[in-house]
Amino acid sequence: MSDYSSCPNCGRSAKDAVSSSWFPLYKCRDCGKLSCSKCGGKTCPKCGSTKASEDGKVYAR
Protein backbone atom coordinates (compact mmCIF):
# COMPACT_ATOMS: atom_id res chain seq x y z
CA MET A 1 0.00 0.00 0.00
CA SER A 2 1.31 3.44 -0.90
CA ASP A 3 0.53 7.04 -0.03
CA TYR A 4 -0.18 9.58 -2.75
CA SER A 5 -0.72 13.34 -2.94
CA SER A 6 -3.50 12.97 -5.55
CA CYS A 7 -5.40 10.33 -7.49
CA PRO A 8 -3.16 9.13 -10.36
CA ASN A 9 -6.21 8.83 -12.63
CA CYS A 10 -8.20 12.06 -12.15
CA GLY A 11 -5.89 14.25 -10.05
CA ARG A 12 -8.33 14.66 -7.14
CA SER A 13 -6.53 15.63 -3.95
CA ALA A 14 -7.56 15.06 -0.34
CA LYS A 15 -8.15 18.77 0.17
CA ASP A 16 -11.14 18.26 -2.17
CA ALA A 17 -12.50 15.44 0.03
CA VAL A 18 -15.65 16.34 1.90
CA SER A 19 -15.32 14.67 5.28
CA SER A 20 -11.69 13.72 5.99
CA SER A 21 -8.06 14.45 5.25
CA TRP A 22 -7.59 11.27 3.19
CA PHE A 23 -9.43 8.89 0.87
CA PRO A 24 -8.62 5.39 -0.45
CA LEU A 25 -7.35 4.43 -3.89
CA TYR A 26 -8.40 1.20 -5.55
CA LYS A 27 -6.32 -0.98 -7.87
CA CYS A 28 -8.07 -2.98 -10.57
CA ARG A 29 -7.16 -6.65 -10.24
CA ASP A 30 -7.49 -7.16 -14.00
CA CYS A 31 -5.44 -4.31 -15.51
CA GLY A 32 -3.74 -2.64 -12.51
CA LYS A 33 -5.24 0.84 -13.00
CA LEU A 34 -5.41 3.00 -9.84
CA SER A 35 -8.49 5.15 -9.28
CA CYS A 36 -10.50 6.76 -6.51
CA SER A 37 -14.19 6.33 -5.77
CA LYS A 38 -15.01 9.55 -7.63
CA CYS A 39 -13.41 8.68 -10.98
CA GLY A 40 -13.71 4.91 -10.80
CA GLY A 41 -16.52 4.12 -8.44
CA LYS A 42 -17.35 0.43 -8.67
CA THR A 43 -16.01 0.10 -12.21
CA CYS A 44 -12.42 0.42 -13.48
CA PRO A 45 -12.15 3.54 -15.69
CA LYS A 46 -9.73 1.71 -18.03
CA CYS A 47 -11.15 -1.79 -18.58
CA GLY A 48 -14.60 -1.76 -16.94
CA SER A 49 -13.81 -4.55 -14.47
CA THR A 50 -15.60 -4.59 -11.12
CA LYS A 51 -12.75 -6.42 -9.38
CA ALA A 52 -10.63 -4.05 -7.30
CA SER A 53 -8.90 -3.88 -3.95
CA GLU A 54 -7.77 -0.97 -1.81
CA ASP A 55 -4.17 -0.23 -2.70
CA GLY A 56 -3.27 3.15 -1.26
CA LYS A 57 -4.42 6.39 0.28
CA VAL A 58 -4.38 10.01 -0.81
CA TYR A 59 -3.51 12.34 2.06
CA ALA A 60 -3.90 16.11 2.23
CA ARG A 61 -0.54 17.86 2.07
C-alpha positions as CSV (number, residue, x, y, z in Angstrom):
1,M,0.0,0.0,0.0
2,S,1.3,3.4,-0.9
3,D,0.5,7.0,0.0
4,Y,-0.2,9.6,-2.8
5,S,-0.7,13.3,-2.9
6,S,-3.5,13.0,-5.5
7,C,-5.4,10.3,-7.5
8,P,-3.2,9.1,-10.4
9,N,-6.2,8.8,-12.6
10,C,-8.2,12.1,-12.2
11,G,-5.9,14.3,-10.1
12,R,-8.3,14.7,-7.1
13,S,-6.5,15.6,-4.0
14,A,-7.6,15.1,-0.3
15,K,-8.2,18.8,0.2
16,D,-11.1,18.3,-2.2
17,A,-12.5,15.4,0.0
18,V,-15.6,16.3,1.9
19,S,-15.3,14.7,5.3
20,S,-11.7,13.7,6.0
21,S,-8.1,14.5,5.2
22,W,-7.6,11.3,3.2
23,F,-9.4,8.9,0.9
24,P,-8.6,5.4,-0.4
25,L,-7.4,4.4,-3.9
26,Y,-8.4,1.2,-5.5
27,K,-6.3,-1.0,-7.9
28,C,-8.1,-3.0,-10.6
29,R,-7.2,-6.6,-10.2
30,D,-7.5,-7.2,-14.0
31,C,-5.4,-4.3,-15.5
32,G,-3.7,-2.6,-12.5
33,K,-5.2,0.8,-13.0
34,L,-5.4,3.0,-9.8
35,S,-8.5,5.1,-9.3
36,C,-10.5,6.8,-6.5
37,S,-14.2,6.3,-5.8
38,K,-15.0,9.6,-7.6
39,C,-13.4,8.7,-11.0
40,G,-13.7,4.9,-10.8
41,G,-16.5,4.1,-8.4
42,K,-17.4,0.4,-8.7
43,T,-16.0,0.1,-12.2
44,C,-12.4,0.4,-13.5
45,P,-12.1,3.5,-15.7
46,K,-9.7,1.7,-18.0
47,C,-11.1,-1.8,-18.6
48,G,-14.6,-1.8,-16.9
49,S,-13.8,-4.5,-14.5
50,T,-15.6,-4.6,-11.1
51,K,-12.8,-6.4,-9.4
52,A,-10.6,-4.0,-7.3
53,S,-8.9,-3.9,-4.0
54,E,-7.8,-1.0,-1.8
55,D,-4.2,-0.2,-2.7
56,G,-3.3,3.2,-1.3
57,K,-4.4,6.4,0.3
58,V,-4.4,10.0,-0.8
59,Y,-3.5,12.3,2.1
60,A,-3.9,16.1,2.2
61,R,-0.5,17.9,2.1
